[in-house]
Amino acid sequence: MALIDEPKTTEVEEAVLVVTPTAVDIIKNLLEQRNIPGYALRVFVTGGGCSGLQYGMSFEEGAQDSDAVVSANGVTLLVDPTSLVYLKGATIDFVDSLIGGGFRIDNPNAISQCGCGSSFKAEDGSGADADGCGCGTCSSSY
């Protein structure tokens, strides 16, 4: 009796974070300027901001046991499990404009965000209902 091989399926995991080449270059430059070449960039979400949740970033020497670790063209990003719920599938970019530059996060989990892009309300209802931007840097409102 011959055994029939079942076809094997492979699940493709959605990218935890996507980092644009421009953002990678800025992260590398910041690591070099601060003389911390082995550090990683922690990307996280905390309560607060105009829309209830806000993004944060900091450099850290190493990952915690529960962190998701993302490697992107020579830089390492760290995301804690709680923040991962809100950031999974997001794209980190760096935008430079006449009135200033900074990291921008395009987040598919956000249903609304502050005009400056630094805070957001999530699909699960996390975040406050904001009547408008109160961060002082935005010229737009909801």
C-alpha positions in Angstrom: 0.0 0.0 0.0 1.5 3.3 -1.1 1.3 6.4 1.1 0.1 9.6 -0.5 2.1 12.7 0.4 -0.1 15.5 1.6 0.7 18.8 0.1 2.6 21.0 2.5 1.4 24.5 3.1 3.5 27.4 4.4 1.9 30.2 6.3 3.3 33.6 5.3 3.5 35.8 8.4 2.6 39.4 7.9 5.6 41.7 8.4 5.8 43.0 11.9 7.1 46.4 10.7 8.3 47.7 7.4 11.1 50.2 7.5 11.7 52.4 4.4 15.3 52.8 3.1 15.2 56.5 4.1 14.3 55.6 7.7 17.0 53.0 7.8 19.6 55.6 6.7 18.4 58.0 9.4 18.6 55.4 12.1 22.1 54.4 11.0 23.2 58.0 11.1 21.7 58.6 14.5 23.4 55.4 15.8 26.7 56.7 14.4 26.3 60.3 15.7 25.5 59.0 19.2 28.4 56.5 19.0 26.1 53.5 19.9 26.5 51.3 16.8 25.3 48.1 18.5 22.0 49.5 19.8 18.5 48.9 18.5 15.6 51.2 18.0 12.7 50.4 20.3 9.3 51.4 18.7 6.4 51.5 21.2 2.9 52.7 21.8 1.8 54.4 25.1 -1.4 56.1 26.3 -1.7 59.8 25.6 -1.5 62.2 22.8 -4.3 64.0 21.0 -6.1 60.8 19.9 -5.5 58.6 23.0 -2.5 56.5 21.9 0.9 57.8 20.9 4.1 56.5 19.3 7.4 56.5 20.9 11.0 55.6 20.0 14.2 55.2 21.9 17.5 53.5 21.5 18.3 50.4 23.7 21.3 48.2 24.0 19.4 44.9 23.7 16.1 43.2 23.4 13.9 41.9 26.2 12.9 38.2 26.2 9.4 39.0 24.9 10.3 41.5 22.3 9.6 41.1 18.6 12.9 41.8 16.8 12.9 43.2 13.3 16.1 43.4 11.2 16.0 45.8 8.3 19.0 46.4 6.2 21.5 46.6 9.0 19.4 48.1 11.7 17.4 46.4 14.5 14.0 47.4 15.8 12.4 46.1 19.0 8.7 46.0 19.7 7.2 44.8 23.0 4.1 42.5 22.9 1.6 45.1 23.8 2.8 47.6 21.3 3.0 44.9 18.7 -0.8 44.6 18.8 -1.1 48.2 17.6 1.9 48.3 15.3 1.8 45.0 13.4 2.0 45.7 9.6 2.9 49.4 10.1 5.5 51.2 7.9 8.1 53.5 9.4 9.4 56.3 7.2 11.3 59.5 7.7 9.9 62.6 6.2 11.8 65.9 5.8 10.0 69.1 5.0 10.5 72.8 5.3 8.8 73.0 8.7 10.8 70.1 10.1 11.3 66.4 9.7 10.8 63.3 11.7 9.8 59.7 11.6 6.3 58.9 10.4 4.4 55.7 11.0 1.8 54.6 8.5 -0.3 52.3 10.7 -3.1 50.1 9.2 -4.4 49.6 12.8 -5.3 53.2 13.3 -8.8 54.3 12.5 -8.0 58.0 13.1 -4.9 60.0 13.9 -3.8 63.4 15.0 -2.9 65.7 12.1 0.8 65.5 13.0 0.7 61.7 13.0 2.2 61.3 16.4 -1.0 59.9 18.1 -3.8 57.7 16.9 -7.0 55.8 17.8 -6.9 52.1 17.2 -9.5 49.8 15.6 -10.2 48.1 18.9 -11.4 51.4 20.3 -8.3 52.1 22.2 -7.6 55.8 22.4 -9.9 58.7 23.2 -12.4 60.4 20.9 -10.6 63.6 20.1 -12.5 66.7 18.7 -9.3 68.0 17.1 -5.6 68.1 17.4 -4.3 69.6 20.6 -0.6 68.9 20.2 0.1 72.5 19.1 2.0 71.4 16.0 -0.9 70.6 13.7 -2.9 72.9 11.5 -5.6 70.4 10.7 -8.4 68.9 12.7 -10.7 65.9 12.3 
